[in-house]
């Protein structure tokens, strides 16, 4: 029988222990932050009926969707995000849940798009959303959650850029392009990739815009300055339509709210170039960028989607939320040296020398774990050099070495692997002394 070449599909990847440990750390930190704000966990199926997902994210999302007919002849698709399944979930269970309903959800999603730096066709998202309220306090809280999450992960140089879709819609009303909103949004969403000239060409080609209309749209997208300067300049650009005034008031209220919540001014930016290409967004939209890796793109994005659930229920269920791109964030953390390569290993390594006393080793490892230590016991009685090489490669911090003489004297040699320093410790004090050594090492 021929050997099958081990390989992964393009756009998919395996995760080695160090990367998986970092992923679990990010997810647990995100869970902790969300629980602090009252969000509750849920889960939904990987597969949905295709009609649940189609048309919700726009034409591009539909093209990228993994869709097929299952064995029962049903037209099904794999979720491309966690927001559309949430809208279906809320419509189905809202009577039991009540509103407002706040949830977080972690799981893989699939998009058949071209791969690029930090982006794969299968990736894990961590979403958090508030369903059932139009209050802008929920928008403010969403941005505060993002801020607290990145601070908890140890990032310092990050900025949350936010906008409101009604500002652009108000400008399109002014320009007579209200029917071309989806096309304009898709074009603006490509600004980081193709630049102003590329956006201009796409607007002319796809929306048939005039030079004057293009210039007005680019003037809005290119508006820069401090937050107060941008807000002050908006009325003259977007006009006085009801939608423009709604968007302007919302931006001012959200900005005041995040300031009152203690977010430093340098970490929040009114950025009217933020469009978010997904079709279901209706109000606040935002993206989060890392100062040290601007080229990696947004690592946490989201916005308000007040009409999405109306596709599944007559009850009005407005929503606001965010999505943390876990795998893209891990790629950024790896580049920034924020991933601890030893995080996948237990703190304490117990070497095995006397196979006849394997029961004693097992009992000792159990006692150390009961003392609150993470412990790995080597499964074979091999030479000390081989076992220490294994412990170094795995990234253990302490090695506990007990041979026949140590068993007889009821002592152990405890070696700090980073420095090579060894200390003789009575077995009766081993758990406490190991904990103290780890704490001293930091």
C-alpha positions as CSV (number, residue, x, y, z in Angstrom):
1,X,0.0,0.0,0.0
2,X,1.4,3.4,-1.0
3,X,1.9,6.0,1.7
4,X,-0.5,9.0,1.6
5,X,1.4,12.2,1.5
6,X,0.7,14.2,4.8
7,X,-0.5,17.6,3.7
8,X,-3.2,20.2,4.5
9,X,-5.6,22.0,2.2
10,X,-4.6,25.5,0.9
11,X,-5.9,28.0,3.4
12,X,-6.1,25.6,6.3
13,X,-3.4,24.9,8.9
14,X,-2.4,22.7,11.8
15,X,-1.8,24.2,15.2
16,X,1.3,23.1,17.2
17,X,1.1,23.1,21.0
18,X,2.7,26.6,21.4
19,X,0.2,28.2,19.1
20,X,-2.8,26.3,20.6
21,X,-1.7,27.3,24.1
22,X,-1.7,30.9,23.0
23,X,-5.1,30.5,21.3
24,X,-6.5,29.1,24.5
25,X,-5.0,31.9,26.6
26,X,-6.6,34.5,24.3
27,X,-10.0,32.8,24.4
28,X,-10.0,32.4,28.1
29,X,-9.0,36.1,28.6
30,X,-11.8,37.1,26.2
31,X,-14.3,34.9,28.1
32,X,-13.2,36.5,31.4
33,X,-13.6,40.0,30.1
34,X,-17.0,39.3,28.6
35,X,-18.2,37.6,31.8
36,X,-17.2,40.8,33.7
37,X,-19.7,42.7,31.5
38,X,-22.6,40.2,32.0
39,X,-22.3,38.3,28.7
40,X,-23.4,34.6,28.7
41,X,-22.0,31.8,26.5
42,X,-24.0,30.1,23.7
43,X,-23.1,27.8,20.8
44,X,-24.8,27.1,17.4
45,X,-24.3,24.4,14.8
46,X,-21.6,24.6,12.2
47,X,-24.1,23.9,9.4
48,X,-27.2,26.0,8.7
49,X,-29.8,25.8,6.0
50,X,-28.4,27.8,3.1
51,X,-31.3,30.2,3.2
52,X,-30.4,31.3,6.7
53,X,-26.9,32.5,5.5
54,X,-27.3,33.5,1.9
55,X,-27.6,37.2,1.1
56,X,-26.9,38.3,4.7
57,X,-23.3,39.3,4.3
58,X,-23.4,40.5,0.6
59,X,-22.4,39.0,-2.7
60,X,-18.8,38.5,-1.7
61,X,-19.8,36.4,1.4
62,X,-22.1,34.3,-0.8
63,X,-19.3,33.6,-3.2
64,X,-17.0,32.6,-0.4
65,X,-19.5,30.3,1.3
66,X,-18.9,26.6,1.6
67,X,-22.3,25.2,0.4
68,X,-23.4,21.7,-0.5
69,X,-26.3,19.2,-0.5
70,X,-26.1,16.8,2.4
71,X,-27.1,13.1,2.3
72,X,-30.7,14.0,3.0
73,X,-30.9,16.3,0.0
74,X,-30.9,19.5,2.1
75,X,-29.3,22.6,0.8
76,X,-26.9,23.5,3.6
77,X,-23.9,25.8,4.2
78,X,-21.1,26.2,6.7
79,X,-21.3,29.4,8.7
80,X,-19.1,32.3,7.4
81,X,-19.4,34.3,10.7
82,X,-21.1,34.0,14.1
83,X,-23.4,37.0,13.7
84,X,-25.9,35.6,11.2
85,X,-26.4,32.4,13.2
86,X,-26.9,34.6,16.3
87,X,-29.7,36.4,14.6
88,X,-31.4,33.1,13.7
89,X,-30.7,31.9,17.3
90,X,-32.2,35.0,18.8
91,X,-35.3,34.8,16.7
92,X,-35.8,31.2,17.6
93,X,-35.2,31.5,21.4
94,X,-36.0,35.1,22.3
95,X,-39.1,34.3,24.3
96,X,-37.1,32.1,26.7
97,X,-34.1,34.5,26.8
98,X,-35.7,37.9,27.1
99,X,-34.1,41.1,26.0
100,X,-31.7,42.6,26.1
101,X,-29.7,39.4,25.7
102,X,-25.9,39.5,25.9
103,X,-23.9,36.6,24.6
104,X,-20.4,35.5,23.7
105,X,-19.6,32.7,21.3
106,X,-16.3,31.1,20.2
107,X,-16.0,28.8,17.3
108,X,-14.6,28.2,13.8
109,X,-16.0,29.8,10.7
110,X,-15.2,29.2,7.0
111,X,-14.7,31.5,4.0
112,X,-13.3,30.3,0.7
113,X,-11.3,33.5,0.1
114,X,-7.8,34.1,-1.0
115,X,-5.3,33.5,1.8
116,X,-3.1,36.3,3.0
117,X,-1.1,37.3,6.0
118,X,-2.8,36.1,9.2
119,X,-6.0,35.1,7.2
120,X,-7.1,31.5,6.5
121,X,-10.1,29.8,5.0
122,X,-10.9,28.2,8.4
123,X,-10.4,30.4,11.4
124,X,-11.7,30.9,14.9
125,X,-13.8,33.9,15.9
126,X,-14.7,35.1,19.4
127,X,-17.9,37.1,19.2
128,X,-19.8,39.1,21.8
129,X,-23.2,40.8,21.1
130,X,-26.1,42.6,22.8
131,X,-29.5,41.8,21.2
132,X,-32.8,43.6,21.8
133,X,-31.8,47.3,22.4
134,X,-31.2,50.3,20.3
135,X,-29.6,52.2,23.1
136,X,-26.2,53.7,22.2
137,X,-25.1,52.7,25.7
138,X,-24.7,49.2,24.2
139,X,-22.5,50.6,21.4
140,X,-20.4,52.4,24.0
141,X,-20.1,49.2,26.1
142,X,-19.0,47.2,23.0
143,X,-16.1,49.5,22.4
144,X,-15.2,49.4,26.1
145,X,-15.2,45.6,26.0
146,X,-12.8,45.7,23.0
147,X,-10.5,48.1,24.9
148,X,-10.5,46.1,28.1
149,X,-9.9,42.9,26.2
150,X,-6.8,44.1,24.4
151,X,-5.5,45.7,27.6
152,X,-6.0,42.4,29.4
153,X,-4.1,40.6,26.6
154,X,-1.1,42.8,27.2
155,X,-1.3,45.1,24.2
156,X,-0.4,48.8,24.6
157,X,-0.3,50.2,21.1
158,X,-3.8,49.7,19.8
159,X,-6.5,52.0,18.5
160,X,-10.2,51.4,18.0
161,X,-11.5,53.2,14.9
162,X,-15.2,53.8,14.8
163,X,-17.7,55.3,12.4
164,X,-21.5,55.4,11.8
165,X,-23.1,54.1,8.6
166,X,-25.7,56.9,8.7
167,X,-23.0,59.5,8.0
168,X,-22.2,57.9,4.6
169,X,-25.9,57.3,3.9
170,X,-26.6,60.9,4.7
171,X,-23.9,61.9,2.2
172,X,-25.3,59.6,-0.4
173,X,-28.7,61.2,0.1
174,X,-27.1,64.5,-0.5
175,X,-25.4,63.2,-3.7
176,X,-28.4,61.4,-5.0
177,X,-26.7,58.0,-4.6
178,X,-28.9,56.5,-2.0
179,X,-29.6,53.5,-4.2
180,X,-25.9,52.8,-4.6
181,X,-25.1,52.5,-0.9
182,X,-24.1,48.8,-1.1
183,X,-21.7,49.4,-4.0
184,X,-20.2,52.4,-2.3
185,X,-19.7,50.6,0.9
186,X,-17.9,47.7,-0.8
187,X,-15.6,50.1,-2.6
188,X,-14.7,52.0,0.5
189,X,-14.1,48.8,2.4
190,X,-11.3,48.1,0.0
191,X,-9.5,51.5,0.7
192,X,-6.6,49.9,2.7
193,X,-5.9,47.5,-0.2
194,X,-6.4,49.6,-3.3
195,X,-6.1,53.2,-2.1
196,X,-8.1,56.3,-3.1
197,X,-7.3,55.9,-6.8
198,X,-8.5,52.3,-6.8
199,X,-11.7,53.3,-4.9
200,X,-12.3,56.1,-7.4
201,X,-12.1,53.7,-10.3
202,X,-14.4,51.2,-8.7
203,X,-17.0,53.8,-7.8
204,X,-17.0,55.1,-11.4
205,X,-17.2,51.5,-12.8
206,X,-19.7,49.9,-10.4
207,X,-21.8,52.9,-9.4
208,X,-21.5,55.2,-12.4
209,X,-20.5,58.1,-10.1
210,X,-19.4,61.5,-11.5
211,X,-16.1,63.2,-10.6
212,X,-17.9,65.5,-8.2
213,X,-19.7,62.6,-6.4
214,X,-16.4,60.6,-6.2
215,X,-14.6,63.7,-4.8
216,X,-17.3,64.2,-2.1
217,X,-17.1,60.5,-1.0
218,X,-13.3,60.5,-0.9
219,X,-13.4,63.8,1.1
220,X,-15.5,62.1,3.7
221,X,-13.3,59.0,3.8
222,X,-10.1,61.1,3.9
223,X,-11.2,63.3,6.8
224,X,-8.4,63.4,9.4
225,X,-7.6,65.2,12.6
226,X,-8.3,64.9,16.3
227,X,-11.7,63.3,17.3
228,X,-13.2,66.7,18.0
229,X,-11.8,68.2,14.7
230,X,-13.3,65.3,12.7
231,X,-16.7,65.7,14.4
232,X,-16.7,69.5,13.8
233,X,-15.9,69.0,10.1
234,X,-18.6,66.4,9.4
235,X,-21.8,68.6,9.1
236,X,-20.4,70.5,6.1
237,X,-19.5,67.3,4.3
238,X,-22.5,65.0,5.0
239,X,-25.3,67.5,4.8
240,X,-28.4,68.0,6.8
241,X,-30.5,65.0,5.9
242,X,-32.2,63.1,8.8
243,X,-29.9,60.2,8.3
244,X,-26.8,62.4,8.4
245,X,-28.0,64.1,11.6
246,X,-28.8,60.7,13.2
247,X,-25.2,59.6,12.4
248,X,-23.6,62.7,13.6
249,X,-25.5,62.6,16.9
250,X,-24.7,59.0,17.4
251,X,-20.9,59.6,16.8
252,X,-21.0,62.4,19.4
253,X,-22.9,60.3,21.9
254,X,-20.6,57.2,21.5
255,X,-17.5,59.4,21.7
256,X,-18.7,61.0,24.9
257,X,-19.6,57.6,26.4
258,X,-16.2,56.0,25.8
259,X,-14.5,59.0,27.2
260,X,-16.7,58.8,30.3
261,X,-15.8,55.1,30.6
262,X,-12.1,56.0,30.9
263,X,-10.8,54.9,27.5
264,X,-7.6,57.0,26.8
265,X,-8.1,59.4,23.9
266,X,-5.2,57.9,22.0
267,X,-7.0,54.5,21.9
268,X,-10.2,55.7,20.3
269,X,-10.5,57.4,16.9
270,X,-13.4,58.8,14.9
271,X,-12.6,57.4,11.5
272,X,-15.2,58.0,8.8
273,X,-13.3,55.8,6.3
274,X,-14.4,52.7,8.2
275,X,-17.2,51.2,6.2
276,X,-17.3,47.4,7.0
277,X,-18.3,45.6,3.8
278,X,-20.9,43.3,5.3
279,X,-24.3,44.4,4.1
280,X,-26.2,43.9,7.4
281,X,-24.5,46.8,9.4
282,X,-26.8,49.8,10.0
283,X,-25.2,52.1,12.5
284,X,-22.0,52.1,14.5
285,X,-19.1,50.2,12.9
286,X,-15.6,49.8,14.1
287,X,-12.2,48.1,13.5
288,X,-9.2,47.7,15.8
289,X,-5.6,48.1,14.7
290,X,-2.2,47.4,16.3
291,X,0.3,50.2,16.2
292,X,3.2,47.9,15.8
293,X,1.7,45.8,13.0
294,X,-0.6,48.1,10.9
295,X,-0.2,45.9,7.9
296,X,-2.0,42.9,9.5
297,X,-5.3,44.7,9.3
298,X,-8.1,44.8,11.8
299,X,-7.9,42.2,14.6
300,X,-11.3,43.0,16.1
301,X,-14.3,44.4,14.2
302,X,-18.0,44.8,14.4
303,X,-20.9,47.1,14.5
304,X,-24.7,47.6,14.8
305,X,-27.2,45.5,12.8
306,X,-30.7,46.6,13.7
307,X,-32.5,44.8,10.9
308,X,-30.8,41.4,10.6
309,X,-33.1,39.4,12.9
310,X,-36.2,40.8,11.1
311,X,-35.4,38.3,8.4
312,X,-36.4,35.5,10.8
313,X,-39.0,37.0,13.1
314,X,-41.6,39.8,13.1
315,X,-40.3,40.9,16.6
316,X,-37.8,43.7,16.3
317,X,-34.4,42.6,17.6
318,X,-31.7,45.2,17.0
319,X,-28.2,44.2,17.8
320,X,-24.6,45.4,18.3
321,X,-21.5,43.4,18.8
322,X,-17.9,42.6,17.9
323,X,-15.8,39.8,16.5
324,X,-12.3,39.0,17.6
325,X,-10.2,37.3,14.8
326,X,-8.4,34.9,17.2
327,X,-6.1,33.4,14.6
328,X,-5.1,36.7,13.0
329,X,-4.5,38.0,16.5
330,X,-2.3,35.0,17.3
331,X,-0.3,35.6,14.1
332,X,0.2,39.2,15.3
333,X,1.3,38.0,18.8
334,X,3.8,35.6,17.3
335,X,5.3,38.4,15.2
336,X,5.5,40.7,18.2
337,X,7.1,38.0,20.4
338,X,4.1,37.8,22.7
339,X,3.6,34.0,22.5
340,X,5.4,32.1,25.3
341,X,6.8,29.0,23.7
342,X,6.8,27.2,27.0
343,X,3.1,27.9,27.7
344,X,2.1,24.5,26.5
345,X,4.2,22.7,29.1
346,X,3.5,21.8,32.7
347,X,5.6,23.8,35.2
348,X,7.1,20.8,36.8
349,X,8.8,17.8,35.2
350,X,9.3,14.6,37.2
351,X,12.1,12.3,35.9
352,X,11.7,8.6,36.2
353,X,14.7,6.5,37.3
354,X,13.6,3.5,39.2
355,X,10.9,1.6,37.3
356,X,10.3,-0.7,40.3
357,X,9.0,2.4,42.2
358,X,6.7,3.7,39.4
359,X,3.8,3.7,42.0
360,X,5.8,6.1,44.2
361,X,6.5,8.4,41.3
362,X,2.8,8.4,40.4
363,X,1.8,9.1,43.9
364,X,4.4,12.0,44.1
365,X,3.1,13.5,40.9
366,X,-0.5,13.3,42.2
367,X,0.6,15.0,45.5
368,X,2.2,17.9,43.6
369,X,-0.9,18.4,41.4
370,X,-3.0,18.4,44.6
371,X,-0.7,21.2,45.8
372,X,-1.8,23.3,42.8
373,X,1.2,22.5,40.5
374,X,1.0,21.4,36.8
375,X,3.2,18.2,36.6
376,X,4.4,15.9,33.8
377,X,5.8,12.5,34.7
378,X,8.2,11.0,32.2
379,X,6.8,7.6,31.1
380,X,10.1,5.7,30.8
381,X,13.2,5.1,32.9
382,X,15.9,6.6,30.7
383,X,19.3,8.2,31.2
384,X,19.2,11.6,33.0
385,X,20.6,13.4,30.0
386,X,17.9,12.2,27.7
387,X,15.2,13.1,30.1
388,X,16.6,16.6,30.8
389,X,16.9,17.2,27.0
390,X,13.2,16.4,26.7
391,X,12.3,18.7,29.6
392,X,14.3,21.6,28.1
393,X,12.7,21.1,24.7
394,X,9.2,21.0,26.2
395,X,9.8,24.2,28.2
396,X,9.3,22.9,31.7
397,X,10.5,25.2,34.4
398,X,11.4,22.9,37.2
399,X,12.8,19.3,37.1
400,X,12.3,17.0,40.1
401,X,15.0,14.3,40.2
402,X,14.6,11.3,42.5
403,X,16.8,8.2,42.3
404,X,17.1,5.2,44.6
405,X,19.3,7.1,47.0
406,X,16.8,10.0,47.2
407,X,13.9,7.7,47.8
408,X,15.8,6.1,50.7
409,X,16.6,9.6,52.2
410,X,13.1,10.9,51.3
411,X,14.6,13.9,49.5
412,X,14.6,15.2,45.9
413,X,16.8,17.3,43.7
414,X,14.9,20.2,42.3
415,X,16.5,21.8,39.3
416,X,15.6,25.3,37.9
417,X,16.0,24.5,34.2
418,X,16.5,28.2,33.1
419,X,19.6,28.6,35.4
420,X,20.7,25.0,36.1
421,X,20.6,25.6,39.8
422,X,19.7,22.6,41.9
423,X,18.4,22.4,45.5
424,X,17.9,19.4,47.7
425,X,14.4,19.4,49.2
426,X,12.7,17.0,51.7
427,X,9.8,15.2,50.0
428,X,7.6,16.4,52.8
429,X,8.2,20.0,51.7
430,X,8.4,19.4,48.0
431,X,5.0,20.9,46.9
432,X,5.5,24.1,48.9
433,X,9.2,24.6,47.9
434,X,8.4,24.1,44.2
435,X,5.6,26.7,44.4
436,X,8.0,29.1,46.1
437,X,10.7,28.6,43.5
438,X,8.3,29.2,40.7
439,X,7.0,32.3,42.3
440,X,10.5,33.7,42.9
441,X,11.4,33.0,39.3
442,X,8.3,34.9,38.1
